[in-house]
Amino acid sequence: MKIDTKNIIISGICLALCMYLPFLTGQIQKFGQALAPMHIPVLLCGFFCGVRYAALVGATAPLLRFMLFGMPPLIPVGIPMCFELAAYGIVVALMYSLMPKKAVSVYVSLVTAMLIGRVVWGVAMWRFAEIALDVPFTFKAFLAGAFVDAVPGIILHIVIIPPIVIAVRGVFRTA
């Protein structure tokens, strides 16, 4: 396995952003949950660093943030979020690596990752709620948590992530 210093540094920055960005919305918990600030660095890591790094950042960010700051609470939010963020990183990195490096590929990769990540979150919540909490996780709760309540975050991610990727991709290409 090749160790790539640039990817390690970028992944570290993305993990640090996962720790920091929720503070920008943390004063209003519902606002922070709706904007999903931890998702942004994980998705960017997938675009810039690839599957392994993005999966690792996504899977560890909620755990590390809980250990450092007590949020997100592992039960019931943090553990399913680990699976969700890892899926975001994996899917966006795989999709982007398989597509031509055009602007539309960034959008397609991002939207696909967000859809699959939300399904992974739903499955993780369903299993976790059933096994660990002994409570039902209904399809209605899945739709509300994954899509209805997440609309502000979905819009935010679609608006800010592609321009960042497109701008930085040109910088990395010349480096």
C-alpha positions as CSV (number, residue, x, y, z in Angstrom):
1,M,0.0,0.0,0.0
2,K,1.4,3.3,-1.1
3,I,1.5,6.1,1.5
4,D,0.6,9.4,0.0
5,T,1.6,12.3,2.2
6,K,-0.7,14.8,0.3
7,N,-3.7,12.6,1.0
8,I,-2.8,12.1,4.6
9,I,-2.5,15.8,5.1
10,I,-5.8,16.6,3.3
11,S,-7.6,13.8,5.2
12,G,-6.3,15.3,8.5
13,I,-7.6,18.7,7.5
14,C,-10.9,17.2,6.6
15,L,-11.1,15.4,9.9
16,A,-10.2,18.6,11.7
17,L,-13.0,20.4,9.8
18,C,-15.4,17.6,10.9
19,M,-14.5,18.6,14.5
20,Y,-14.8,22.4,13.9
21,L,-17.7,23.0,11.5
22,P,-20.4,21.8,13.9
23,F,-19.4,24.6,16.2
24,L,-20.7,27.1,13.6
25,T,-24.2,25.7,13.9
26,G,-24.0,24.1,17.4
27,Q,-25.8,26.8,19.3
28,I,-29.1,25.7,17.6
29,Q,-29.1,21.9,17.5
30,K,-31.9,21.5,15.0
31,F,-30.2,24.0,12.7
32,G,-26.9,22.0,12.9
33,Q,-28.7,18.7,12.2
34,A,-30.4,20.2,9.2
35,L,-27.3,21.6,7.7
36,A,-25.2,18.5,8.4
37,P,-21.8,20.3,8.6
38,M,-19.8,17.2,9.3
39,H,-20.8,15.8,5.9
40,I,-19.1,18.5,3.9
41,P,-15.4,17.6,4.8
42,V,-16.1,13.9,4.3
43,L,-17.5,14.5,0.9
44,L,-14.6,16.7,0.0
45,C,-12.2,14.1,1.2
46,G,-13.8,11.6,-1.1
47,F,-13.3,13.9,-4.1
48,F,-9.7,14.8,-3.2
49,C,-8.2,11.7,-1.5
50,G,-10.1,8.6,-2.7
51,V,-12.0,5.7,-1.1
52,R,-9.7,4.6,1.7
53,Y,-9.0,8.1,3.2
54,A,-12.6,9.2,2.9
55,A,-14.0,6.0,4.4
56,L,-11.6,6.4,7.3
57,V,-12.5,10.1,7.9
58,G,-16.2,9.4,7.6
59,A,-16.2,6.4,9.9
60,T,-14.1,8.0,12.6
61,A,-15.3,11.6,12.6
62,P,-18.5,11.1,14.7
63,L,-16.6,8.9,17.1
64,L,-13.7,11.3,17.6
65,R,-16.1,14.3,17.9
66,F,-18.0,12.4,20.6
67,M,-14.9,11.5,22.5
68,L,-13.6,15.2,22.3
69,F,-16.9,17.1,22.7
70,G,-19.6,14.7,23.7
71,M,-21.5,15.3,20.4
72,P,-23.1,13.8,18.5
73,P,-24.3,11.4,21.1
74,L,-23.3,7.8,20.1
75,I,-26.8,6.6,21.0
76,P,-28.8,7.0,18.8
77,V,-27.1,9.4,16.4
78,G,-23.4,8.8,16.3
79,I,-23.1,5.1,15.5
80,P,-25.4,5.2,12.5
81,M,-23.7,8.4,11.4
82,C,-20.4,6.6,11.2
83,F,-21.9,4.2,8.6
84,E,-23.5,7.1,6.8
85,L,-20.4,9.3,6.5
86,A,-18.2,6.3,5.5
87,A,-20.7,5.5,2.8
88,Y,-20.6,9.1,1.6
89,G,-16.9,9.0,1.3
90,I,-16.7,5.6,-0.4
91,V,-19.5,6.3,-2.9
92,V,-18.4,9.9,-3.9
93,A,-14.8,8.7,-4.3
94,L,-15.7,5.7,-6.4
95,M,-18.2,7.5,-8.6
96,Y,-15.8,10.4,-9.2
97,S,-12.9,8.1,-10.0
98,L,-15.0,6.3,-12.6
99,M,-16.4,9.3,-14.3
100,P,-14.7,11.8,-16.7
101,K,-13.3,14.8,-14.8
102,K,-16.0,17.3,-15.8
103,A,-18.2,19.5,-13.7
104,V,-21.3,17.4,-14.3
105,S,-19.4,14.4,-12.8
106,V,-18.9,16.3,-9.6
107,Y,-22.7,16.8,-9.3
108,V,-23.6,13.3,-10.3
109,S,-21.1,11.8,-7.8
110,L,-22.3,14.1,-5.0
111,V,-26.0,13.4,-5.5
112,T,-25.4,9.7,-5.8
113,A,-23.3,9.6,-2.7
114,M,-25.9,11.6,-0.7
115,L,-28.7,9.3,-1.8
116,I,-26.8,6.1,-1.0
117,G,-25.4,7.5,2.2
118,R,-28.9,8.3,3.4
119,V,-30.1,4.8,2.6
120,V,-27.1,3.4,4.5
121,W,-28.0,5.7,7.4
122,G,-31.6,4.4,7.3
123,V,-30.5,0.8,7.4
124,A,-28.0,1.5,10.2
125,M,-30.7,3.4,12.2
126,W,-33.2,0.6,11.7
127,R,-30.8,-2.1,12.8
128,F,-29.4,0.0,15.7
129,A,-32.9,1.1,16.9
130,E,-34.1,-2.5,16.7
131,I,-31.1,-4.2,18.3
132,A,-29.7,-1.7,20.8
133,L,-32.7,0.4,21.7
134,D,-35.5,-2.1,21.1
135,V,-37.7,0.6,19.4
136,P,-39.1,0.6,15.9
137,F,-37.6,2.7,13.2
138,T,-40.4,3.2,10.7
139,F,-40.2,4.1,7.1
140,K,-41.9,7.4,7.9
141,A,-39.1,8.1,10.4
142,F,-36.5,7.2,7.7
143,L,-38.1,9.6,5.1
144,A,-38.3,12.4,7.7
145,G,-34.7,12.0,8.9
146,A,-33.1,11.2,5.6
147,F,-34.9,13.6,3.3
148,V,-37.5,16.0,4.7
149,D,-35.5,17.3,7.7
150,A,-32.3,17.2,5.6
151,V,-33.4,19.5,2.8
152,P,-31.4,22.5,4.0
153,G,-28.3,20.4,4.2
154,I,-28.9,18.8,0.9
155,I,-29.2,22.2,-0.7
156,L,-26.2,23.5,1.1
157,H,-24.0,20.6,0.0
158,I,-25.1,20.9,-3.6
159,V,-24.5,24.6,-3.6
160,I,-21.0,24.7,-1.9
161,I,-19.3,21.4,-2.6
162,P,-19.1,21.3,-6.4
163,P,-17.6,24.8,-6.8
164,I,-14.9,23.9,-4.2
165,V,-14.1,20.6,-5.9
166,I,-14.0,22.3,-9.4
167,A,-11.8,25.1,-8.1
168,V,-9.4,23.0,-6.1
169,R,-9.2,20.2,-8.8
170,G,-7.5,22.7,-11.1
171,V,-4.9,23.6,-8.4
172,F,-4.2,19.9,-7.7
173,R,-3.8,19.2,-11.4
174,T,-1.0,21.8,-11.7
175,A,0.7,20.7,-8.4
